[in-house]
Amino acid sequence: MQVSSKYDIIYLITKYGYIHMYDIESATCIFMNRISEETIFVTAPYEASGAIIGVNRKGQILSVSVDEENIIPYINEVLQNPLLQYFGIFLDQGQLNKYEPVLVQGRKQLLEKWLKEDKLECSEELGDLVKQADPTLALSVYLRANVPNKVIQCFAEIGQFQKIVLYAKKVSYTPDADFMPNELIELLEKIVLHSSAIKTDRTRVMEYINRLNNYDAPNIANIAINNELYEEAFAIFKKFDINTSAIQLARAKLQQGLVKESIDSFIKAKDPSAYMDVVETAHRTSHWEDLVRYQIARKKARESFIETELIYAYVWTNRLADFEEFISGPNHADIQKIGVRCFDKMYDAAKLLYNDIELSAFRHLQLVKLYLRSVQTLNNKAINEALNGLLIDDEDYQGLREVLRIFAACLFHCYC
């Protein structure tokens, strides 16, 4: 028995000189006849012609091969076996029509060969048939037939997401949701927001997020965060009402020093819970304008700390009109604390505070403090204790250190 790779057939020669020829795919007998009355004791393939050769007892060399010109009429007219319509040599003759379902008989290798030799009339219908057996092979058919929506679908199914955007740009293809099946719309919505697509075309991510709906929101948001697309990630959380994740994103931005972006996110999320962290970071980085915008916290929490820091932010941004309006109305701010913080540098704001009737005692207290500082060098115990007490009450530790420094200098001078 020998196999012909050229014709995909099996040659079987019996010892009584009979030749049997079978289609290797369907195991259908194509031809049978006696070629020698003598025993054939050895056979070998003849690769040059896809034939078989043998030697009988008389020393005769016999050769059997396929007659390509007559085999097709023989199959059609004599055998009339429907299975043999997919016999390799039969299909190799001429160009196939676009509906030829060759894969029904498992002849994938023939299809690959015909694609390489340009023997197939590629079409969407043929691609659909091929796709059932092999999406990668179907992709080749769709590409040749120029069926963009099916090409994109195949790219997605075989995981070649990075090629989708490039192909769509190359052929100037934009999916039209009005004329596409829902399944394809969902598939496209998943792939355009895939990690590779986001990296390829970052400028259109927000457009995709706002327009599309059928994607894994938490996963895509994480991909956006990993690519530093924080606003896009926040938009996803808001769109799908994942407020907890939106707040977590705002906190993450704050930890990374993205104060403006973080405050924007907190405002959009309408969440004042991280106000202490926001204020501390805004103070440290001098983001006073952004801190003023964070008034949303005041709407939900009328706390002394919140209103105190809001007034202080008004002062730093020179919004004295807003500042005066705020302190003239009912509030929970620690006005005295603000006055102390404003006294050294922000004189206009301090003046407004000192003009408040309720702060007359505070104004006098500041004058007392100035007087005590001026006579500190006298090294009087009562003066020093009074000044130290005022500084401790005001939490003015820098001033307290200065007092101690002067006191130490005075002691040193006395001993000298």
N, C-alpha and C positions, 0 to 999 in steps of 0.2 A: 504494500500500500504506500502511495506517495501523495503528497499534497502540492497542488499548484497555487502559489500565492498570486500569480498573475491573474488567474481566472476564478480563484476561490472555489476550487473543486477538488474532489478526492478521486484519485485513480486507484482502483482495486483490481489486481490481476490474479486470477486463481491459477493453481498448478496445472489445471486442464486447459489453460490458454484462453479463458474468458476475461474480457475487460468490462468492468463496471465503472461508470462515471457518475459521481454524486455532487449535488450542490451542497457546499459545506454548511450553509446557513440553515436551509430547510430540510437537509438530509433526503432530498428528493432525487430519485434515480433519473438522470438525464439520458443516459445511453448505456446499452449493454449489447455485446456481440463477442463472437469467438474470433480471436486473431491468430491462433496457432493450434495445430493438432498435437504438437509436441509439448512436453512439460517445460514451463518457463521457471527456471530455478533462481534467477536473480533479476532485480529491477533497480532503477535509480532515476531520480528526477533529472530532466533536461531543462535547466533554468533559462537558457537562451530563448526558448520558444514556449515555455510553460508546459512542456510535454513530459512524457515518461518514456524511458527506454528499458528494454529487457533482452535477455539472452535465453534461448531455449536449448534443449539437449543437442540439437544439431549444430549449435553454434551460430544460429541466425540471430541477428540483431534487429529487434523490432522497436518501432517508435509509434506512439499514439499521441496526438495533439488535437486541439480544438480548431475546427474550421470556422473562423469568425464570420465569413460571408454566409455560411449555410446554417449556423447554429440558431440564429434568430428565427428564420422561417420554419425550421424544424420544431422549435419550441411552440411557436404560434399555431402551426398547421397540423403537426403530428401529435405532440404531447397535449397541447391545449390545457395545461395545468396552470390555474390562476396563481399558485404560489410562485411559479417561476417568472412571473412578470417583474420580480425584483431580483432576478439572477444578475450578478454583477456585470457580465459582458453585455447582457441585454440592455441594462440601464445606461451603460457607457456609450451607446450608439446615439449620437445626435444630442440636441438640447431638450431637456425635460420641460414639461409644462409647469406652470406655477402652482398647480394643485397636487403635484405628485407626492403622496404621503410616504416617502421612502423609509421613514423610520419605523413604520408599522412592522417591518420585518427585521428591525434591529440593525440596519445597515448604516450606522453613524459614520464609519470610516469612509464609506463611499461618498456620503454627503460632504464630508470635509474635503475629499479629493475633488469633487465637482466644483465646490466653492473656489478652491485654488485655481482650477482650470477654467473658471468662469463659464461653466457649462449649465449653471442654473439660472432660471429667470426668477430673480429674487423679488419677493413681494411681501406685503404685510400678512397675507393669508399663509404663505409658506412659513414665515417666521413664527406665526401662531402655532402651527403644527409642530415645528421643530422645538419650540420652547417647552412643550410638554415633556420632552426627553432631555433637552440640554439648553438651559438659558444662555450659556456662553456662546454656543453655536448659533442660537437664535439672534443674539446680538449682532453677529456678523451679517446675518440676513437682513435685519432691520437697518443696519448702517448702509448696506448696498441699496436697499429699497428706499432709503431716505424717509424713514418713519420716525420723526424725532420723539414723539411721546412714548413710543415703544422702546426706543433706544434708551431713554432716561430711566424707564421702568426696569429694563434689564441691568443697567449700570447699578441701580439700587439693589436689585435682588442678588447680584453677585458681589456686592460690597465695594464697588469701585466708586465711592461717593465723590472722591476728589475730581473725578472726570466729568461729573454732571454739569457743574457751572461752566467749565471750560468748553464742553460740547455745546451747551445752550447758547453761549456767546458766539461760538464759531458759526453756528447755523442761524443765529439771530432768532432763537426760539423762545417765546414767552408763553407759559401755560395759560390757557383761557378756561377759567373755571366753569364758564357757562356751557361749554361744549365737551367737558371731560366727565367720565364716569366718576362716581364718588370714591371708588377704590383708588383710582389713580390720583385724585386730588389728595387723599389722605397720605398716599405714598410720597407724593411730591412735598407735602408739608413736613413730612418726617425728614426727608433727605436734604431739603434746602437749609434746615437748621441743624444738620449734623455737624460734628466738630470740624471735619475737613472743609465743609462748605463755609462755615463761619470764618475760618482762617483764610479762605480764598477770597471772600468778598465781604469784608467786615462792614463796609459802608451801607450795605442793604439789609443788615440784620434787623434793625428796628422796623423797617418796612415789612419784612417777613413776619416778625413777631406780632405786629398790629393786624396784619391781613389774614394770617393763617390761624387755624384753631386745632387741628388734629395732630398734636405732637405731645411728647412727654415733657410737660412743663418743668418739673423739678430737675430732670436730667439736662434739658437744654439750658436752664438757668445756671446750673453748675458749670456747663461748658462755657457760657458767656462770662461767668466770673473768672474762670481760669484764663480766659483771654482778655481780662481786664475791661470787659464791656459791662460795667456796673449798672449804668442806666438801663441798658437792655435787659439785664437780669431782673432789675427792680420792676420794669414794665411787665415782665412775664408774671412775677409774683402778684402784682396788682390785677392783671388781667384775669388770672385764675383764682383770685381771692385767697392767696396764700399769704395772709398778713404776717403770720409768725416768721416765715422765711424772709419776708421783706424787712422786718425789724432786725433780724439777725444779719442781713446784708448791710443795713445801715450801721450797725455796731462794728461790723468788720471793716467798713470804710473808715470809721472813726479811729480804730486801732492802727490803721495804716497811715494815719495822718491826712486823710482826704476829708478835711473838715467841711468844706463847702458841700461836697457831694453827699457826705453823711447827713448833714443838716437838711439838705433837700429831701433825702429819703425819709428822714424822721417826720418832716412836715407832711409829705405825701401819705405816709402811713398813719398820720394823726396819732402819734404815740409820744407821750412826754416822759416815759418811764426812765429813760437814760439821761435825764436832764443834768444830773451831777457830773457825769462823764463829759457831756457836751460842753458844759460851762468851763470845766477844768481845761479841756483841750483847746477851746476857743480862747481862753485867757492866755494859755501858754504860747499859742501860735498867733495871737493878736487878730483873730477873725471876728472883730466886733460887729461888722455889718451883718455877717451871717448869724451871729448870735441874736441880733435884734430880730431877724426874720423868724427866729425860733419862738415866736410868741404863742404858737399853738399850745405850748405847755401851760401857759397861764390860763388858757380857756378851760383846761380840765383840772388844774391843781392850783388853787389860790394859796400858795405857800410863801412864807416870808423869804426863804432862800431864792425861790424862783423870781419873785418880784424885785428883790434887792439886786440880783444880777442883771435883770432886764434894765433897771434904771442905770446901773453902772455902764452897761453897754450903750445906752442912750448918750451918756456923758462922753464916752470914748469916741463915739461917732459924731459928736458935736450936734446932736439933735436936741438942742436945749428947749425948743418949743414943746416937743413931745415929752421931754423930761419934766418941764414945769407943769404941763397938763396932768401928767401922771401923779406927781407928788401933791398936787392941789386937790385931787380927788381921793376917795377912800381906797386905801391899799394896805398891804401887809408887809411892806418893805421896811428894812432896818435902816431908817434914814440917818441915824447917828453914825452907823458903821460906814455908810456911803460918804458922809461928810468927812470922816477921818481919812478915807482913801482919796478923797478929792482935794483935801486941804493943801497938799504940797504942790501939785502941778495944775490942777483943773480949777482955777480960781473963779471963773464965771459960774460954774456949777456950784461951787462951795458957797458963793455969795447968795445964790438963790436959796440954798438950804439955810443959811444963817439968817436970812430975812424972814424966815418962817417964825411966826410968833411963838409957836410951841417949842422952838429950838433956842429961845433966848438963853436958857440955862446952858445949853450946849455951846453957844457962841461965847459966853463968859468963861466957860471951862477952857476953851481954846486959848483965850487971852491969859488965863491963869497959867496954862501950860507954857506959853511963850515966856511969861515972866519967870517961872521957875527955872526954865532953861537958861535965862539970862543971868540968874544969880547962882547958878549951880557951882561955879568955880569957888564960891565962898566956902565950900566943903562943910556946909551946915547939915547935920544929921536929919533934922526935921524937914528941910527943903528936899534933901535927897530922897527920903522915904516918901514924901508926898508925890514927887515927880515920878518915882519908880512905880508907885501905886497907880497913877494915871496911865502910865505907859502899859502896864500889865493889863489894866481894864480894857484899854483900846487894842490890846494884842499887837502893840507896836514894838516888836522884838528888836528890830533894827535900831530904833531910838533907844531902847533899853541897853543894848550893847554899847552905844555911843556914850550914854550916861556912865556906865561902868568904866569905860576907857578913860573918860575925863576924871572920874573919881580916883582911879589908879594913878593917873598922872599927878594929881594933886597930892596924893599920899607920898609918892616918890619925891616930889618937890619939898614936901615938909621934912622928910627924913634927911634930905640932902642939906 
